[in-house]
Amino acid sequence: MKYRLYPASEGGRKVTFQHLRCDFMYAGDDPQKDGIFMIHPEFLDEHNIPIGEDVIVPLTGRASMWILSPEMRSEVHRARAAVGVRGHFMEGARKVADVEIDAIAALHEDPST
């Protein structure tokens, strides 16, 4: 997934590190009506390797996304997630980044295997 974190001047965080525990919302959804989802990012370097915990996350880049609820994976995200779909990293009701799905890996596999 490609992301653009909002800088502090746009209401984003002053600094972000690996293991940010934000949630995900599909673009166009209403968080009060449609909800937000427990899908957490793992930020990657230019070689698609997870960055270190002590490295400041750049404002733009790529991240792997981890769906934490197996039920939501099968009931919601298999139907909604596709290359080109846009969304947001969320901290509560606050958007902190714009994202776009640019690849999908293992979404349609059984997470228990």
Backbone as XML, in Angstrom:
<?xml version="1.0"?>
<chain id="A" units="angstrom">
  <residue number="1" name="MET">
    <atom name="N" x="0.840" y="-1.152" z="0.000"/>
    <atom name="CA" x="0.000" y="0.000" z="0.000"/>
    <atom name="C" x="0.902" y="1.236" z="0.000"/>
  </residue>
  <residue number="2" name="LYS">
    <atom name="N" x="0.541" y="2.208" z="-0.802"/>
    <atom name="CA" x="1.239" y="3.496" z="-0.778"/>
    <atom name="C" x="0.534" y="4.386" z="0.244"/>
  </residue>
  <residue number="3" name="TYR">
    <atom name="N" x="1.309" y="5.188" z="0.950"/>
    <atom name="CA" x="0.708" y="6.088" z="1.941"/>
    <atom name="C" x="1.326" y="7.470" z="1.848"/>
  </residue>
  <residue number="4" name="ARG">
    <atom name="N" x="0.578" y="8.455" z="2.351"/>
    <atom name="CA" x="1.083" y="9.813" z="2.580"/>
    <atom name="C" x="0.574" y="10.236" z="3.939"/>
  </residue>
  <residue number="5" name="LEU">
    <atom name="N" x="1.478" y="10.252" z="4.913"/>
    <atom name="CA" x="1.129" y="10.735" z="6.252"/>
    <atom name="C" x="0.941" y="12.237" z="6.201"/>
  </residue>
  <residue number="6" name="TYR">
    <atom name="N" x="-0.050" y="12.739" z="6.916"/>
    <atom name="CA" x="-0.242" y="14.176" z="6.988"/>
    <atom name="C" x="0.836" y="14.760" z="7.898"/>
  </residue>
  <residue number="7" name="PRO">
    <atom name="N" x="1.490" y="15.838" z="7.460"/>
    <atom name="CA" x="2.429" y="16.507" z="8.370"/>
    <atom name="C" x="1.645" y="17.219" z="9.477"/>
  </residue>
  <residue number="8" name="ALA">
    <atom name="N" x="2.341" y="17.628" z="10.509"/>
    <atom name="CA" x="1.694" y="18.312" z="11.634"/>
    <atom name="C" x="0.914" y="19.536" z="11.165"/>
  </residue>
  <residue number="9" name="SER">
    <atom name="N" x="1.406" y="20.219" z="10.135"/>
    <atom name="CA" x="0.725" y="21.415" z="9.626"/>
    <atom name="C" x="-0.641" y="21.097" z="9.011"/>
  </residue>
  <residue number="10" name="GLU">
    <atom name="N" x="-0.889" y="19.811" z="8.669"/>
    <atom name="CA" x="-2.180" y="19.383" z="8.123"/>
    <atom name="C" x="-2.981" y="18.571" z="9.145"/>
  </residue>
  <residue number="11" name="GLY">
    <atom name="N" x="-2.580" y="18.649" z="10.408"/>
    <atom name="CA" x="-3.300" y="17.936" z="11.455"/>
    <atom name="C" x="-2.765" y="16.544" z="11.744"/>
  </residue>
  <residue number="12" name="GLY">
    <atom name="N" x="-1.619" y="16.196" z="11.154"/>
    <atom name="CA" x="-1.015" y="14.891" z="11.398"/>
    <atom name="C" x="-0.124" y="14.897" z="12.621"/>
  </residue>
  <residue number="13" name="ARG">
    <atom name="N" x="0.596" y="13.806" z="12.788"/>
    <atom name="CA" x="1.505" y="13.657" z="13.927"/>
    <atom name="C" x="2.778" y="14.462" z="13.696"/>
  </residue>
  <residue number="14" name="LYS">
    <atom name="N" x="3.442" y="14.809" z="14.789"/>
    <atom name="CA" x="4.743" y="15.485" z="14.678"/>
    <atom name="C" x="5.801" y="14.508" z="14.191"/>
  </residue>
  <residue number="15" name="VAL">
    <atom name="N" x="5.725" y="13.269" z="14.667"/>
    <atom name="CA" x="6.672" y="12.228" z="14.264"/>
    <atom name="C" x="5.961" y="10.881" z="14.385"/>
  </residue>
  <residue number="16" name="THR">
    <atom name="N" x="6.319" y="9.963" z="13.491"/>
    <atom name="CA" x="5.719" y="8.630" z="13.502"/>
    <atom name="C" x="6.832" y="7.591" z="13.469"/>
  </residue>
  <residue number="17" name="PHE">
    <atom name="N" x="6.660" y="6.546" z="14.265"/>
    <atom name="CA" x="7.588" y="5.426" z="14.276"/>
    <atom name="C" x="6.845" y="4.150" z="13.886"/>
  </residue>
  <residue number="18" name="GLN">
    <atom name="N" x="7.617" y="3.103" z="13.603"/>
    <atom name="CA" x="7.050" y="1.790" z="13.304"/>
    <atom name="C" x="6.101" y="1.382" z="14.437"/>
  </residue>
  <residue number="19" name="HIS">
    <atom name="N" x="5.143" y="0.572" z="14.145"/>
    <atom name="CA" x="4.145" y="0.044" z="15.090"/>
    <atom name="C" x="3.097" y="1.076" z="15.471"/>
  </residue>
  <residue number="20" name="LEU">
    <atom name="N" x="2.863" y="2.031" z="14.573"/>
    <atom name="CA" x="1.746" y="2.958" z="14.743"/>
    <atom name="C" x="0.465" y="2.125" z="14.777"/>
  </residue>
  <residue number="21" name="ARG">
    <atom name="N" x="-0.345" y="2.286" z="15.772"/>
    <atom name="CA" x="-1.564" y="1.500" z="15.907"/>
    <atom name="C" x="-2.779" y="2.336" z="15.517"/>
  </residue>
  <residue number="22" name="CYS">
    <atom name="N" x="-2.763" y="2.729" z="14.262"/>
    <atom name="CA" x="-3.921" y="3.429" z="13.724"/>
    <atom name="C" x="-4.876" y="2.385" z="13.138"/>
  </residue>
  <residue number="23" name="ASP">
    <atom name="N" x="-6.026" y="2.811" z="12.702"/>
    <atom name="CA" x="-6.979" y="1.941" z="12.034"/>
    <atom name="C" x="-7.088" y="2.371" z="10.574"/>
  </residue>
  <residue number="24" name="PHE">
    <atom name="N" x="-7.975" y="1.724" z="9.842"/>
    <atom name="CA" x="-8.136" y="1.982" z="8.420"/>
    <atom name="C" x="-9.592" y="2.278" z="8.119"/>
  </residue>
  <residue number="25" name="MET">
    <atom name="N" x="-9.808" y="3.228" z="7.195"/>
    <atom name="CA" x="-11.153" y="3.534" z="6.712"/>
    <atom name="C" x="-11.079" y="3.646" z="5.196"/>
  </residue>
  <residue number="26" name="TYR">
    <atom name="N" x="-12.038" y="3.030" z="4.510"/>
    <atom name="CA" x="-12.113" y="3.164" z="3.064"/>
    <atom name="C" x="-12.551" y="4.575" z="2.705"/>
  </residue>
  <residue number="27" name="ALA">
    <atom name="N" x="-11.975" y="5.137" z="1.637"/>
    <atom name="CA" x="-12.349" y="6.476" z="1.180"/>
    <atom name="C" x="-13.840" y="6.509" z="0.878"/>
  </residue>
  <residue number="28" name="GLY">
    <atom name="N" x="-14.491" y="7.578" z="1.294"/>
    <atom name="CA" x="-15.914" y="7.747" z="1.059"/>
    <atom name="C" x="-16.797" y="7.188" z="2.163"/>
  </residue>
  <residue number="29" name="ASP">
    <atom name="N" x="-16.240" y="6.371" z="3.046"/>
    <atom name="CA" x="-17.021" y="5.842" z="4.166"/>
    <atom name="C" x="-17.233" y="6.920" z="5.219"/>
  </residue>
  <residue number="30" name="ASP">
    <atom name="N" x="-18.287" y="6.769" z="5.963"/>
    <atom name="CA" x="-18.580" y="7.623" z="7.108"/>
    <atom name="C" x="-18.197" y="6.823" z="8.353"/>
  </residue>
  <residue number="31" name="PRO">
    <atom name="N" x="-17.215" y="7.282" z="9.136"/>
    <atom name="CA" x="-16.781" y="6.485" z="10.282"/>
    <atom name="C" x="-17.896" y="6.230" z="11.306"/>
  </residue>
  <residue number="32" name="GLN">
    <atom name="N" x="-18.861" y="7.138" z="11.401"/>
    <atom name="CA" x="-19.966" y="6.941" z="12.340"/>
    <atom name="C" x="-20.934" y="5.871" z="11.838"/>
  </residue>
  <residue number="33" name="LYS">
    <atom name="N" x="-21.140" y="5.800" z="10.536"/>
    <atom name="CA" x="-22.093" y="4.858" z="9.956"/>
    <atom name="C" x="-21.426" y="3.553" z="9.518"/>
  </residue>
  <residue number="34" name="ASP">
    <atom name="N" x="-20.291" y="3.673" z="8.832"/>
    <atom name="CA" x="-19.629" y="2.507" z="8.238"/>
    <atom name="C" x="-18.547" y="1.915" z="9.132"/>
  </residue>
  <residue number="35" name="GLY">
    <atom name="N" x="-18.083" y="2.699" z="10.102"/>
    <atom name="CA" x="-17.044" y="2.235" z="11.008"/>
    <atom name="C" x="-15.652" y="2.346" z="10.426"/>
  </residue>
  <residue number="36" name="ILE">
    <atom name="N" x="-14.681" y="1.966" z="11.236"/>
    <atom name="CA" x="-13.288" y="1.881" z="10.816"/>
    <atom name="C" x="-12.826" y="0.468" z="11.151"/>
  </residue>
  <residue number="37" name="PHE">
    <atom name="N" x="-11.711" y="0.068" z="10.571"/>
    <atom name="CA" x="-11.284" y="-1.324" z="10.657"/>
    <atom name="C" x="-9.910" y="-1.462" z="11.294"/>
  </residue>
  <residue number="38" name="MET">
    <atom name="N" x="-9.736" y="-2.544" z="12.045"/>
    <atom name="CA" x="-8.443" y="-2.849" z="12.663"/>
    <atom name="C" x="-7.522" y="-3.460" z="11.602"/>
  </residue>
  <residue number="39" name="ILE">
    <atom name="N" x="-6.902" y="-2.581" z="10.845"/>
    <atom name="CA" x="-5.905" y="-2.975" z="9.854"/>
    <atom name="C" x="-4.702" y="-2.081" z="10.131"/>
  </residue>
  <residue number="40" name="HIS">
    <atom name="N" x="-3.627" y="-2.660" z="10.613"/>
    <atom name="CA" x="-2.477" y="-1.867" z="11.048"/>
    <atom name="C" x="-1.350" y="-1.915" z="10.029"/>
  </residue>
  <residue number="41" name="PRO">
    <atom name="N" x="-0.645" y="-0.774" z="9.857"/>
    <atom name="CA" x="0.455" y="-0.733" z="8.899"/>
    <atom name="C" x="1.772" y="-1.229" z="9.493"/>
  </residue>
  <residue number="42" name="GLU">
    <atom name="N" x="2.590" y="-1.772" z="8.617"/>
    <atom name="CA" x="3.998" y="-2.058" z="8.918"/>
    <atom name="C" x="4.778" y="-1.337" z="7.831"/>
  </residue>
  <residue number="43" name="PHE">
    <atom name="N" x="5.464" y="-0.260" z="8.210"/>
    <atom name="CA" x="6.120" y="0.609" z="7.250"/>
    <atom name="C" x="7.376" y="-0.055" z="6.673"/>
  </residue>
  <residue number="44" name="LEU">
    <atom name="N" x="7.573" y="0.146" z="5.356"/>
    <atom name="CA" x="8.646" y="-0.520" z="4.627"/>
    <atom name="C" x="9.669" y="0.489" z="4.123"/>
  </residue>
  <residue number="45" name="ASP">
    <atom name="N" x="10.906" y="0.011" z="3.940"/>
    <atom name="CA" x="11.934" y="0.869" z="3.346"/>
    <atom name="C" x="11.867" y="0.754" z="1.823"/>
  </residue>
  <residue number="46" name="GLU">
    <atom name="N" x="12.821" y="1.353" z="1.129"/>
    <atom name="CA" x="12.817" y="1.360" z="-0.338"/>
    <atom name="C" x="13.012" y="-0.030" z="-0.943"/>
  </residue>
  <residue number="47" name="HIS">
    <atom name="N" x="13.430" y="-1.019" z="-0.134"/>
    <atom name="CA" x="13.587" y="-2.401" z="-0.589"/>
    <atom name="C" x="12.433" y="-3.289" z="-0.130"/>
  </residue>
  <residue number="48" name="ASN">
    <atom name="N" x="11.360" y="-2.662" z="0.372"/>
    <atom name="CA" x="10.166" y="-3.360" z="0.893"/>
    <atom name="C" x="10.467" y="-4.243" z="2.097"/>
  </residue>
  <residue number="49" name="ILE">
    <atom name="N" x="11.420" y="-3.826" z="2.899"/>
    <atom name="CA" x="11.775" y="-4.489" z="4.154"/>
    <atom name="C" x="11.263" y="-3.601" z="5.287"/>
  </residue>
  <residue number="50" name="PRO">
    <atom name="N" x="10.640" y="-4.181" z="6.315"/>
    <atom name="CA" x="10.144" y="-3.346" z="7.424"/>
    <atom name="C" x="11.258" y="-2.479" z="8.014"/>
  </residue>
  <residue number="51" name="ILE">
    <atom name="N" x="10.925" y="-1.203" z="8.242"/>
    <atom name="CA" x="11.910" y="-0.301" z="8.838"/>
    <atom name="C" x="12.062" y="-0.629" z="10.319"/>
  </residue>
  <residue number="52" name="GLY">
    <atom name="N" x="13.163" y="-0.178" z="10.904"/>
    <atom name="CA" x="13.427" y="-0.419" z="12.315"/>
    <atom name="C" x="12.500" y="0.378" z="13.220"/>
  </residue>
  <residue number="53" name="GLU">
    <atom name="N" x="12.405" y="-0.078" z="14.450"/>
    <atom name="CA" x="11.515" y="0.571" z="15.415"/>
    <atom name="C" x="11.979" y="1.968" z="15.803"/>
  </residue>
  <residue number="54" name="ASP">
    <atom name="N" x="13.257" y="2.248" z="15.662"/>
    <atom name="CA" x="13.787" y="3.548" z="16.063"/>
    <atom name="C" x="13.950" y="4.512" z="14.887"/>
  </residue>
  <residue number="55" name="VAL">
    <atom name="N" x="13.465" y="4.115" z="13.715"/>
    <atom name="CA" x="13.572" y="4.939" z="12.519"/>
    <atom name="C" x="12.292" y="5.758" z="12.365"/>
  </residue>
  <residue number="56" name="ILE">
    <atom name="N" x="12.443" y="7.057" z="12.117"/>
    <atom name="CA" x="11.275" y="7.906" z="11.883"/>
    <atom name="C" x="10.677" y="7.532" z="10.529"/>
  </residue>
  <residue number="57" name="VAL">
    <atom name="N" x="9.379" y="7.314" z="10.503"/>
    <atom name="CA" x="8.683" y="6.939" z="9.280"/>
    <atom name="C" x="8.617" y="8.153" z="8.359"/>
  </residue>
  <residue number="58" name="PRO">
    <atom name="N" x="9.019" y="7.993" z="7.083"/>
    <atom name="CA" x="8.910" y="9.120" z="6.150"/>
    <atom name="C" x="7.442" y="9.469" z="5.888"/>
  </residue>
  <residue number="59" name="LEU">
    <atom name="N" x="7.192" y="10.689" z="5.456"/>
    <atom name="CA" x="5.824" y="11.131" z="5.206"/>
    <atom name="C" x="5.173" y="10.399" z="4.039"/>
  </residue>
  <residue number="60" name="THR">
    <atom name="N" x="5.955" y="9.879" z="3.104"/>
    <atom name="CA" x="5.412" y="9.090" z="2.004"/>
    <atom name="C" x="6.202" y="7.803" z="1.879"/>
  </residue>
  <residue number="61" name="GLY">
    <atom name="N" x="5.534" y="6.768" z="1.394"/>
    <atom name="CA" x="6.227" y="5.496" z="1.211"/>
    <atom name="C" x="5.248" y="4.357" z="1.013"/>
  </residue>
  <residue number="62" name="ARG">
    <atom name="N" x="5.700" y="3.175" z="1.402"/>
    <atom name="CA" x="4.888" y="1.966" z="1.284"/>
    <atom name="C" x="4.774" y="1.299" z="2.647"/>
  </residue>
  <residue number="63" name="ALA">
    <atom name="N" x="3.688" y="0.567" z="2.810"/>
    <atom name="CA" x="3.463" y="-0.177" z="4.048"/>
    <atom name="C" x="2.715" y="-1.465" z="3.721"/>
  </residue>
  <residue number="64" name="SER">
    <atom name="N" x="3.043" y="-2.512" z="4.452"/>
    <atom name="CA" x="2.209" y="-3.711" z="4.443"/>
    <atom name="C" x="1.089" y="-3.462" z="5.435"/>
  </residue>
  <residue number="65" name="MET">
    <atom name="N" x="-0.072" y="-4.021" z="5.161"/>
    <atom name="CA" x="-1.210" y="-3.834" z="6.055"/>
    <atom name="C" x="-1.623" y="-5.193" z="6.597"/>
  </residue>
  <residue number="66" name="TRP">
    <atom name="N" x="-1.895" y="-5.245" z="7.897"/>
    <atom name="CA" x="-2.239" y="-6.486" z="8.579"/>
    <atom name="C" x="-3.666" y="-6.404" z="9.095"/>
  </residue>
  <residue number="67" name="ILE">
    <atom name="N" x="-4.543" y="-7.244" z="8.540"/>
    <atom name="CA" x="-5.935" y="-7.303" z="8.965"/>
    <atom name="C" x="-5.992" y="-8.139" z="10.238"/>
  </residue>
  <residue number="68" name="LEU">
    <atom name="N" x="-6.469" y="-7.552" z="11.330"/>
    <atom name="CA" x="-6.427" y="-8.212" z="12.623"/>
    <atom name="C" x="-7.636" y="-9.093" z="12.920"/>
  </residue>
  <residue number="69" name="SER">
    <atom name="N" x="-8.717" y="-8.909" z="12.205"/>
    <atom name="CA" x="-9.922" y="-9.692" z="12.455"/>
    <atom name="C" x="-10.169" y="-10.655" z="11.293"/>
  </residue>
  <residue number="70" name="PRO">
    <atom name="N" x="-10.011" y="-11.969" z="11.519"/>
    <atom name="CA" x="-10.268" y="-12.937" z="10.442"/>
    <atom name="C" x="-11.697" y="-12.851" z="9.896"/>
  </residue>
  <residue number="71" name="GLU">
    <atom name="N" x="-12.651" y="-12.558" z="10.757"/>
    <atom name="CA" x="-14.033" y="-12.453" z="10.300"/>
    <atom name="C" x="-14.195" y="-11.283" z="9.336"/>
  </residue>
  <residue number="72" name="MET">
    <atom name="N" x="-13.612" y="-10.142" z="9.661"/>
    <atom name="CA" x="-13.718" y="-8.974" z="8.795"/>
    <atom name="C" x="-12.966" y="-9.205" z="7.488"/>
  </residue>
  <residue number="73" name="ARG">
    <atom name="N" x="-11.879" y="-9.944" z="7.565"/>
    <atom name="CA" x="-11.109" y="-10.276" z="6.362"/>
    <atom name="C" x="-12.009" y="-10.963" z="5.346"/>
  </residue>
  <residue number="74" name="SER">
    <atom name="N" x="-12.758" y="-11.983" z="5.799"/>
    <atom name="CA" x="-13.597" y="-12.742" z="4.872"/>
    <atom name="C" x="-14.919" y="-12.038" z="4.572"/>
  </residue>
  <residue number="75" name="GLU">
    <atom name="N" x="-15.500" y="-11.362" z="5.543"/>
    <atom name="CA" x="-16.824" y="-10.775" z="5.374"/>
    <atom name="C" x="-16.812" y="-9.403" z="4.704"/>
  </residue>
  <residue number="76" name="VAL">
    <atom name="N" x="-15.709" y="-8.658" z="4.819"/>
    <atom name="CA" x="-15.671" y="-7.283" z="4.310"/>
    <atom name="C" x="-14.552" y="-7.071" z="3.299"/>
  </residue>
  <residue number="77" name="HIS">
    <atom name="N" x="-13.319" y="-7.312" z="3.722"/>
    <atom name="CA" x="-12.170" y="-6.858" z="2.943"/>
    <atom name="C" x="-11.932" y="-7.636" z="1.656"/>
  </residue>
  <residue number="78" name="ARG">
    <atom name="N" x="-12.285" y="-8.898" z="1.616"/>
    <atom name="CA" x="-12.133" y="-9.644" z="0.357"/>
    <atom name="C" x="-12.985" y="-9.034" z="-0.744"/>
  </residue>
  <residue number="79" name="ALA">
    <atom name="N" x="-14.113" y="-8.468" z="-0.387"/>
    <atom name="CA" x="-14.993" y="-7.848" z="-1.376"/>
    <atom name="C" x="-14.616" y="-6.393" z="-1.664"/>
  </residue>
  <residue number="80" name="ARG">
    <atom name="N" x="-14.036" y="-5.703" z="-0.705"/>
    <atom name="CA" x="-13.784" y="-4.263" z="-0.863"/>
    <atom name="C" x="-12.360" y="-3.904" z="-1.275"/>
  </residue>
  <residue number="81" name="ALA">
    <atom name="N" x="-11.386" y="-4.657" z="-0.798"/>
    <atom name="CA" x="-9.985" y="-4.307" z="-1.068"/>
    <atom name="C" x="-9.607" y="-4.756" z="-2.476"/>
  </residue>
  <residue number="82" name="ALA">
    <atom name="N" x="-9.055" y="-3.828" z="-3.242"/>
    <atom name="CA" x="-8.591" y="-4.111" z="-4.596"/>
    <atom name="C" x="-7.530" y="-3.085" z="-4.960"/>
  </residue>
  <residue number="83" name="VAL">
    <atom name="N" x="-6.688" y="-3.429" z="-5.901"/>
    <atom name="CA" x="-5.667" y="-2.484" z="-6.364"/>
    <atom name="C" x="-6.374" y="-1.220" z="-6.861"/>
  </residue>
  <residue number="84" name="GLY">
    <atom name="N" x="-5.884" y="-0.084" z="-6.399"/>
    <atom name="CA" x="-6.456" y="1.208" z="-6.762"/>
    <atom name="C" x="-7.431" y="1.770" z="-5.746"/>
  </residue>
  <residue number="85" name="VAL">
    <atom name="N" x="-7.907" y="0.937" z="-4.816"/>
    <atom name="CA" x="-8.834" y="1.415" z="-3.789"/>
    <atom name="C" x="-8.086" y="2.357" z="-2.847"/>
  </residue>
  <residue number="86" name="ARG">
    <atom name="N" x="-8.738" y="3.439" z="-2.498"/>
    <atom name="CA" x="-8.135" y="4.446" z="-1.616"/>
    <atom name="C" x="-8.786" y="4.395" z="-0.241"/>
  </residue>
  <residue number="87" name="GLY">
    <atom name="N" x="-8.049" y="4.927" z="0.732"/>
    <atom name="CA" x="-8.554" y="4.976" z="2.092"/>
    <atom name="C" x="-7.713" y="5.895" z="2.943"/>
  </residue>
  <residue number="88" name="HIS">
    <atom name="N" x="-7.820" y="5.712" z="4.263"/>
    <atom name="CA" x="-7.120" y="6.582" z="5.211"/>
    <atom name="C" x="-6.658" y="5.785" z="6.419"/>
  </residue>
  <residue number="89" name="PHE">
    <atom name="N" x="-5.498" y="6.151" z="6.967"/>
    <atom name="CA" x="-5.128" y="5.714" z="8.305"/>
    <atom name="C" x="-5.905" y="6.621" z="9.248"/>
  </residue>
  <residue number="90" name="MET">
    <atom name="N" x="-6.457" y="6.027" z="10.298"/>
    <atom name="CA" x="-7.304" y="6.766" z="11.223"/>
    <atom name="C" x="-6.780" y="6.629" z="12.650"/>
  </residue>
  <residue number="91" name="GLU">
    <atom name="N" x="-6.846" y="7.721" z="13.402"/>
    <atom name="CA" x="-6.632" y="7.696" z="14.844"/>
    <atom name="C" x="-7.936" y="8.192" z="15.444"/>
  </residue>
  <residue number="92" name="GLY">
    <atom name="N" x="-8.771" y="7.258" z="15.879"/>
    <atom name="CA" x="-10.121" y="7.609" z="16.277"/>
    <atom name="C" x="-10.865" y="8.089" z="15.046"/>
  </residue>
  <residue number="93" name="ALA">
    <atom name="N" x="-11.518" y="9.233" z="15.142"/>
    <atom name="CA" x="-12.251" y="9.797" z="14.002"/>
    <atom name="C" x="-11.385" y="10.722" z="13.152"/>
  </residue>
  <residue number="94" name="ARG">
    <atom name="N" x="-10.089" y="10.808" z="13.468"/>
    <atom name="CA" x="-9.186" y="11.738" z="12.779"/>
    <atom name="C" x="-8.384" y="11.022" z="11.705"/>
  </residue>
  <residue number="95" name="LYS">
    <atom name="N" x="-8.413" y="11.550" z="10.480"/>
    <atom name="CA" x="-7.593" y="11.025" z="9.392"/>
    <atom name="C" x="-6.162" y="11.493" z="9.607"/>
  </residue>
  <residue number="96" name="VAL">
    <atom name="N" x="-5.194" y="10.565" z="9.514"/>
    <atom name="CA" x="-3.793" y="10.938" z="9.673"/>
    <atom name="C" x="-2.964" y="10.615" z="8.438"/>
  </residue>
  <residue number="97" name="ALA">
    <atom name="N" x="-3.577" y="9.966" z="7.434"/>
    <atom name="CA" x="-2.859" y="9.659" z="6.197"/>
    <atom name="C" x="-3.836" y="9.275" z="5.105"/>
  </residue>
  <residue number="98" name="ASP">
    <atom name="N" x="-3.423" y="9.514" z="3.874"/>
    <atom name="CA" x="-4.126" y="9.000" z="2.701"/>
    <atom name="C" x="-3.373" y="7.764" z="2.242"/>
  </residue>
  <residue number="99" name="VAL">
    <atom name="N" x="-4.105" y="6.758" z="1.789"/>
    <atom name="CA" x="-3.471" y="5.522" z="1.327"/>
    <atom name="C" x="-4.130" y="5.048" z="0.043"/>
  </residue>
  <residue number="100" name="GLU">
    <atom name="N" x="-3.385" y="4.236" z="-0.710"/>
    <atom name="CA" x="-3.909" y="3.601" z="-1.912"/>
    <atom name="C" x="-3.356" y="2.187" z="-1.990"/>
  </residue>
  <residue number="101" name="ILE">
    <atom name="N" x="-4.231" y="1.232" z="-2.192"/>
    <atom name="CA" x="-3.794" y="-0.160" z="-2.333"/>
    <atom name="C" x="-3.111" y="-0.296" z="-3.685"/>
  </residue>
  <residue number="102" name="ASP">
    <atom name="N" x="-1.855" y="-0.738" z="-3.683"/>
    <atom name="CA" x="-1.117" y="-0.917" z="-4.929"/>
    <atom name="C" x="-0.734" y="-2.375" z="-5.187"/>
  </residue>
  <residue number="103" name="ALA">
    <atom name="N" x="-1.035" y="-3.243" z="-4.254"/>
    <atom name="CA" x="-0.789" y="-4.687" z="-4.416"/>
    <atom name="C" x="-1.567" y="-5.414" z="-3.323"/>
  </residue>
  <residue number="104" name="ILE">
    <atom name="N" x="-1.918" y="-6.662" z="-3.603"/>
    <atom name="CA" x="-2.611" y="-7.487" z="-2.609"/>
    <atom name="C" x="-1.880" y="-8.816" z="-2.516"/>
  </residue>
  <residue number="105" name="ALA">
    <atom name="N" x="-1.589" y="-9.220" z="-1.287"/>
    <atom name="CA" x="-0.932" y="-10.501" z="-1.039"/>
    <atom name="C" x="-1.675" y="-11.221" z="0.071"/>
  </residue>
  <residue number="106" name="ALA">
    <atom name="N" x="-2.079" y="-12.437" z="-0.175"/>
    <atom name="CA" x="-2.631" y="-13.345" z="0.835"/>
    <atom name="C" x="-4.008" y="-12.986" z="1.360"/>
  </residue>
  <residue number="107" name="LEU">
    <atom name="N" x="-4.678" y="-12.003" z="0.818"/>
    <atom name="CA" x="-6.008" y="-11.637" z="1.300"/>
    <atom name="C" x="-6.995" y="-12.782" z="1.118"/>
  </residue>
  <residue number="108" name="HIS">
    <atom name="N" x="-6.849" y="-13.539" z="0.060"/>
    <atom name="CA" x="-7.812" y="-14.593" z="-0.260"/>
    <atom name="C" x="-7.374" y="-15.969" z="0.264"/>
  </residue>
  <residue number="109" name="GLU">
    <atom name="N" x="-6.283" y="-16.004" z="1.004"/>
    <atom name="CA" x="-5.837" y="-17.252" z="1.591"/>
    <atom name="C" x="-6.448" y="-17.428" z="2.984"/>
  </residue>
  <residue number="110" name="ASP">
    <atom name="N" x="-6.481" y="-18.660" z="3.442"/>
    <atom name="CA" x="-6.983" y="-18.965" z="4.783"/>
    <atom name="C" x="-5.940" y="-18.533" z="5.803"/>
  </residue>
  <residue number="111" name="PRO">
    <atom name="N" x="-6.268" y="-17.562" z="6.696"/>
    <atom name="CA" x="-5.280" y="-17.052" z="7.637"/>
    <atom name="C" x="-4.850" y="-18.073" z="8.685"/>
  </residue>
  <residue number="112" name="SER">
    <atom name="N" x="-5.591" y="-19.163" z="8.825"/>
    <atom name="CA" x="-5.235" y="-20.160" z="9.836"/>
    <atom name="C" x="-4.169" y="-21.129" z="9.344"/>
  </residue>
  <residue number="113" name="THR">
    <atom name="N" x="-3.808" y="-21.045" z="8.052"/>
    <atom name="CA" x="-2.786" y="-21.971" z="7.520"/>
    <atom name="C" x="-1.446" y="-21.298" z="7.389"/>
  </residue>
</chain>
